[in-house]
Amino acid sequence: MKKQAVTKTTKNAAQGRKLFYYLIPFIILCFLFSYFPLHGWIYSFYDYKPPLKLSQCEFVGLKWFKTLFANKTQVTQIIQVMKNTFAMSLLGIATSILPVGFAIFLNEIKCKWFKNIVQTLTTLPNFISWVLVYSVAYSLFTDSGMVNTILQHLGAITEPIKFLDSDTHTYLWMTLWSLWKGLGWGAIMYLAAIAGIDQELYEAAEVDGANRFQLIKNITIPALMPTFFVMLMMSVANFLNNGMDQYYVFQNAFNKTHIQVLDLYVYNIGMTGSSLSLATAISMLKSIVSVTLLAIVNFVSKKTRGESII
């Protein structure tokens, strides 16, 4: 008996090592793309001027970090950028419930071919680059675009509406574009969760006389809540990471004040402002704040739900 236990333990250890070897390529890729680039933080301690080597540049210590808070104009800009970042992130979190509803809607469609068409059409935008999305927006919403042309022909307006060349409702427009692009893709996670629900629960509820809405309310939604809360906590942890692609292609001289989120601000400072060291300092602080938020969310999750996400 003891010999069998030892043999089983040895076999499990060998299987564990084999699985670990499978993971090694992914661990290497994770290190190369997520951790190795962090050595670039050293640029925030130098007055880096391309194309000079770092060793040829002046070491300035914490100069760029002090500049963020010493320069009144810089502080004003950062406050506005943080307002934009918080607004976009809060709107993203507020609309994160919509993929849940959309997944439930898809699940309730009984016509399989129609369900497949809807799911395909709503998932495809996720694979379209923001450059192409802006091309579509430009064709539809410029002064001579399709929407303004139709409205003028119908006599609804006399002057073209400034959809893109305006700073009005910038937050709303960006949220709607993001929602259009990611709604179908975001619903896939919840469709997978719905597929994992025990069908006997539905059958038992139907025997008890529950209608479709009662099944959704009492079985589907409660089963989706754990997945939703994990996704919500991940969104909170990535509160400052709005990305740059969407805002970069939609920015212009008219809406730059309210469309410039933190990631785009870092890019503009580094590339167009020719201050790579300052941009690195801002990006470094953003990473530290993001990790802190993740730790806080993880702690709150462990205390309230008894489960952590890391």
C-alpha positions in Angstrom: 0.0 0.0 0.0 2.8 2.4 1.0 4.7 1.5 -2.2 1.6 2.3 -4.3 1.2 5.7 -2.5 4.9 6.5 -3.3 4.4 5.5 -6.9 1.3 7.7 -7.2 3.1 10.7 -5.7 6.0 10.2 -8.0 3.7 10.0 -11.0 1.8 13.2 -9.9 5.1 15.0 -9.5 6.2 14.0 -13.0 2.9 15.1 -14.4 3.2 18.4 -12.6 6.7 19.0 -14.0 5.4 18.1 -17.5 2.6 20.7 -17.2 5.1 23.3 -15.9 7.3 22.7 -19.0 4.3 23.5 -21.1 3.9 26.8 -19.3 7.5 27.9 -19.7 7.0 29.5 -23.2 4.1 31.6 -21.9 6.0 32.6 -18.8 8.9 33.8 -21.0 6.5 35.7 -23.2 4.8 37.3 -20.1 8.2 38.3 -18.8 9.4 39.8 -22.1 6.2 41.8 -22.7 5.1 42.7 -19.2 8.2 42.8 -16.9 11.2 43.4 -19.1 10.0 46.7 -20.4 9.9 48.0 -16.8 13.7 48.6 -17.1 12.7 51.7 -19.2 11.6 53.4 -16.0 15.2 54.4 -15.5 14.6 57.1 -18.2 12.5 59.0 -15.7 15.7 59.8 -13.7 17.6 61.2 -16.6 17.2 64.2 -18.9 17.0 61.9 -21.9 17.5 63.5 -25.3 17.3 61.2 -28.3 19.3 59.9 -30.1 21.9 60.1 -27.4 22.7 57.1 -25.3 21.4 57.1 -21.7 25.0 57.2 -20.4 25.5 60.5 -22.3 22.5 62.2 -20.7 22.4 64.1 -17.4 21.2 62.3 -14.3 18.5 64.5 -12.7 17.1 62.2 -10.0 13.5 63.1 -9.1 13.4 66.3 -11.1 10.6 65.2 -13.4 8.5 63.9 -10.5 8.8 67.3 -8.8 8.0 69.1 -12.1 4.6 67.3 -12.2 3.6 69.2 -9.0 5.8 72.3 -9.1 4.6 73.7 -12.5 1.1 75.3 -12.1 0.3 74.8 -15.8 1.4 71.2 -15.6 -0.8 70.6 -12.6 -3.8 72.2 -14.3 -3.3 69.9 -17.3 -2.9 66.8 -15.2 -6.1 67.6 -13.2 -8.0 67.9 -16.5 -6.5 64.7 -17.8 -7.4 62.9 -14.6 -11.0 64.2 -14.8 -11.2 62.8 -18.4 -9.7 59.5 -17.3 -12.0 59.2 -14.3 -15.1 60.2 -16.4 -14.3 57.6 -19.2 -13.5 54.9 -16.6 -16.7 55.5 -14.6 -18.8 55.5 -17.7 -17.1 52.3 -18.8 -17.9 50.7 -15.4 -21.5 52.0 -15.5 -22.1 50.4 -18.8 -20.4 47.1 -17.9 -23.8 45.7 -17.0 -24.9 46.0 -20.6 -22.9 42.9 -21.9 -24.7 40.9 -19.1 -28.1 42.0 -20.4 -27.1 41.4 -24.0 -25.8 37.8 -23.2 -29.2 37.1 -21.5 -31.0 38.5 -24.5 -28.9 36.2 -26.9 -29.5 33.2 -24.7 -33.3 33.8 -24.8 -33.4 33.8 -28.7 -34.7 30.4 -29.6 -34.1 30.8 -33.4 -30.6 29.4 -33.7 -29.7 30.9 -37.1 -30.9 34.4 -36.1 -29.0 34.1 -32.8 -25.8 33.2 -34.6 -26.2 36.1 -37.0 -26.8 38.6 -34.2 -23.9 37.3 -32.2 -21.5 37.3 -35.2 -22.5 40.9 -36.2 -22.1 42.2 -32.7 -18.7 40.4 -32.1 -17.1 41.4 -35.4 -16.6 45.1 -34.4 -14.1 44.0 -31.7 -11.7 42.9 -34.4 -11.9 46.1 -36.4 -9.1 48.6 -35.6 -9.9 52.0 -34.2 -8.5 53.5 -37.4 -11.2 51.8 -39.5 -13.8 52.7 -36.9 -12.8 56.4 -37.2 -13.0 56.0 -41.0 -16.6 54.8 -40.6 -17.4 57.7 -38.2 -15.8 60.2 -40.6 -17.9 58.9 -43.5 -21.1 59.1 -41.4 -20.7 62.1 -39.2 -18.6 64.8 -40.9 -20.3 68.0 -42.3 -20.6 66.3 -45.7 -21.2 62.8 -44.2 -24.2 60.6 -44.8 -26.1 61.6 -41.6 -25.8 65.3 -42.2 -26.7 64.9 -45.9 -29.8 62.9 -45.1 -31.0 65.3 -42.4 -30.5 68.3 -44.7 -32.4 66.6 -47.6 -35.2 65.9 -45.2 -35.2 69.5 -44.1 -34.6 68.6 -40.4 -31.5 70.9 -40.3 -30.2 73.8 -42.2 -26.6 73.7 -41.1 -24.5 70.5 -40.7 -24.3 69.3 -37.1 -20.7 69.2 -35.7 -20.6 65.6 -34.5 -16.8 65.1 -34.7 -15.5 68.7 -34.8 -17.0 69.6 -31.4 -16.3 69.3 -27.7 -19.9 68.8 -26.9 -20.7 65.4 -25.2 -17.2 64.0 -25.9 -17.5 61.6 -23.0 -20.8 60.3 -24.2 -19.6 59.8 -27.8 -16.5 58.0 -26.8 -18.5 55.7 -24.5 -21.0 54.9 -27.2 -18.3 54.1 -29.7 -16.5 51.9 -27.2 -19.8 50.1 -26.4 -20.6 49.5 -30.0 -17.2 48.0 -30.5 -17.0 45.8 -27.4 -20.6 44.8 -26.5 -20.7 41.5 -28.4 -17.2 40.5 -27.4 -17.9 41.4 -23.7 -21.1 39.2 -23.8 -19.1 36.0 -24.7 -17.8 35.6 -21.2 -21.3 35.7 -19.8 -22.6 33.4 -22.5 -20.0 30.8 -21.4 -21.2 31.3 -17.8 -24.8 30.7 -18.9 -23.8 27.6 -20.7 -22.4 26.3 -17.5 -25.6 26.6 -15.5 -27.2 23.3 -14.5 -30.2 22.8 -16.9 -32.0 20.8 -14.2 -32.5 24.1 -12.3 -34.5 25.5 -15.2 -36.4 22.3 -15.6 -37.3 22.2 -11.9 -38.4 25.8 -12.0 -40.6 25.3 -15.1 -42.2 22.3 -13.3 -43.0 24.7 -10.5 -44.7 27.1 -12.9 -42.0 29.7 -13.4 -42.2 31.8 -16.6 -39.3 33.0 -18.7 -38.7 36.2 -16.8 -38.8 34.4 -13.5 -36.2 32.0 -14.8 -33.9 34.9 -15.7 -34.5 36.7 -12.4 -34.0 33.7 -10.1 -31.6 31.5 -11.9 -29.7 33.2 -14.8 -28.9 36.5 -13.2 -27.7 35.1 -9.8 -25.5 32.6 -11.7 -23.9 35.4 -13.7 -23.2 37.6 -10.7 -19.9 36.0 -9.6 -18.5 36.4 -13.1 -19.8 40.0 -13.3 -18.2 40.9 -10.0 -14.8 39.5 -11.0 -14.9 41.5 -14.3 -16.1 44.6 -12.4 -13.1 44.3 -9.9 -10.7 43.9 -12.8 -12.2 47.1 -14.4 -11.7 49.0 -11.1 -8.1 47.7 -10.9 -7.5 49.0 -14.4 -9.2 52.3 -13.6 -6.4 54.4 -15.1 -5.9 52.2 -18.1 -8.2 53.6 -20.7 -6.0 52.7 -23.6 -4.9 55.1 -26.3 -6.0 53.9 -29.7 -9.6 55.1 -29.6 -8.8 58.6 -28.2 -5.8 59.1 -30.4 -7.8 58.6 -33.7 -10.8 60.7 -32.5 -8.8 63.6 -31.0 -8.7 67.0 -32.8 -8.1 70.6 -32.0 -11.8 71.0 -31.0 -12.2 68.1 -28.5 -8.6 67.8 -27.2 -9.5 69.2 -23.8 -11.9 66.5 -22.9 -10.7 63.6 -24.9 -7.1 63.5 -23.6 -7.0 60.6 -21.1 -3.9 59.6 -19.2 -2.5 57.1 -21.7 -3.0 59.6 -24.6 -1.5 62.4 -22.5 1.6 60.3 -21.8 1.9 59.6 -25.6 1.5 63.3 -26.5 4.0 64.4 -23.9 6.6 61.9 -24.9 6.2 61.9 -28.7 4.8 65.3 -29.7 6.2 67.1 -26.7 9.6 65.6 -27.0 9.9 64.9 -23.3 10.3 61.2 -23.0 11.6 61.4 -19.5 8.6 63.3 -18.2 6.3 60.9 -20.0 8.1 58.0 -18.4 7.7 59.6 -15.0 3.9 60.0 -15.5 3.5 56.5 -16.8 5.5 55.1 -13.9 3.2 56.8 -11.4 0.2 55.5 -13.3 1.5 52.0 -13.0 2.1 52.3 -9.3 -1.4 53.7 -8.7 -2.9 50.9 -10.8 -1.1 48.2 -8.8 -2.3 49.9 -5.6 -5.9 49.9 -6.8 -5.6 46.2 -7.7 -4.3 45.4 -4.2 -7.2 47.4 -2.6 -9.8 45.7 -4.8 -8.3 42.3 -4.1 -8.4 43.0 -0.3 -12.0 44.2 -0.5 -13.0 41.1 -2.6 -11.4 38.8 -0.1 -13.2 40.5 2.9 -16.6 40.8 1.3 -16.8 37.7 -1.0 -14.2 35.4 0.6 -12.5 35.1 -2.7 -9.5 37.1 -4.1 -8.7 37.7 -7.8 -4.9 37.3 -7.3 
